[in-house]
């Protein structure tokens, strides 16, 4: 862990911030592991999730992604089932979060082609 509290994603749901007595939060952090694995699958095991400041904000994870040709941060709040690309609307619920992730990682794979009429 660095002096600023940055910490690499461990892959363990138990390391995510959550209230142990809140079944919804426990379920959300467990589901986040599936989301993290989904991102690794889409990005050839290079999602590089991390807590930007584990000491002060253990509930917030990030990774750097390319959106519209620009590098930006993808933010997660696993215990609340929320995600956001910097400066865009927060997506809530794992279905919406998965759609957001898929749209980011699949955008680079789309090829332009001419339409022949």
C-alpha positions in Angstrom: 0.0 0.0 0.0 1.3 3.4 -0.9 1.5 6.4 1.3 -1.7 7.7 -0.2 -3.5 4.5 0.6 -3.7 3.2 -3.0 -4.2 -0.6 -2.9 -4.6 -3.1 -5.7 -7.8 -5.1 -6.0 -7.4 -8.4 -4.1 -10.2 -10.3 -5.9 -11.8 -11.0 -2.5 -15.3 -9.7 -1.8 -14.5 -9.8 1.9 -12.0 -6.9 1.3 -14.7 -4.6 0.0 -16.3 -2.2 2.4 -19.7 -3.4 3.6 -21.7 -3.7 6.7 -21.6 -7.4 7.8 -25.1 -7.2 9.2 -26.6 -5.8 5.9 -27.5 -8.7 3.6 -28.0 -6.4 0.6 -24.5 -5.0 1.0 -23.0 -8.4 1.4 -24.8 -9.6 -1.7 -23.6 -6.5 -3.6 -19.9 -7.0 -2.8 -20.2 -10.7 -3.7 -21.8 -9.7 -7.0 -19.0 -7.2 -7.6 -16.5 -10.1 -7.8 -18.5 -11.3 -10.8 -18.4 -7.9 -12.3 -14.6 -7.7 -11.8 -14.2 -11.1 -13.4 -16.4 -9.9 -16.3 -14.2 -6.9 -16.8 -11.0 -9.1 -16.8 -12.6 -11.4 -19.4 -13.4 -8.3 -21.6 -10.0 -6.8 -21.1 -7.7 -9.8 -21.3 -7.2 -10.0 -17.5 -6.0 -6.4 -17.4 -8.8 -4.5 -15.7 -6.4 -3.3 -13.0 -8.9 -2.4 -10.3 -7.6 -0.6 -7.3 -8.8 1.4 -4.3 -7.5 4.9 -4.9 -7.4 5.7 -1.2 -8.2 2.5 0.8 -7.5 4.3 4.1 -9.9 7.2 3.7 -12.5 5.6 1.3 -12.5 1.8 1.4 -15.9 1.8 -0.3 -14.6 3.2 -3.6 -12.7 1.3 -6.3 -11.4 2.5 -9.7 -9.7 1.4 -12.9 -8.5 3.4 -15.9 -10.3 2.7 -19.2 -10.4 4.2 -22.6 -13.7 6.0 -23.5 -14.1 7.7 -26.9 -10.3 7.6 -27.4 -9.5 9.2 -24.0 -8.2 7.6 -20.9 -10.6 8.1 -18.0 -11.6 6.5 -14.7 -14.3 4.0 -14.1 -15.5 4.3 -10.5 -17.2 1.6 -8.4 -19.1 1.6 -5.1 -19.6 -2.2 -4.7 -21.6 -2.1 -1.5 -24.2 0.1 -3.3 -24.1 -1.7 -6.7 -23.1 1.6 -8.4 -20.6 2.5 -11.1 -19.7 5.7 -13.1 -17.4 6.7 -15.9 -15.9 10.1 -14.9 -18.3 13.0 -15.6 -21.2 10.8 -16.6 -24.3 9.7 -14.8 -24.0 7.1 -12.1 -25.4 3.7 -13.1 -27.2 1.7 -10.3 -27.9 -2.0 -10.2 -25.6 -4.8 -11.5 -27.5 -5.1 -14.8 -26.9 -1.4 -15.6 -23.3 -1.6 -14.4 -22.6 -4.7 -16.6 -24.1 -2.8 -19.6 -21.9 0.2 -18.9 -18.8 -2.0 -18.7 -19.7 -4.0 -21.9 -20.3 -0.8 -23.8 -16.9 0.6 -22.8 -14.9 -2.6 -23.6 -16.8 -3.5 -26.7 -16.5 0.0 -28.3 -12.8 -0.6 -29.2 -13.7 -3.9 -30.9 -16.2 -2.5 -33.3 -14.9 -2.1 -36.8 -16.1 0.5 -39.2 -17.3 -0.8 -42.6 -18.8 0.7 -45.7 -22.5 0.1 -46.3 -23.1 -1.2 -49.8 -26.6 -0.5 -51.2 
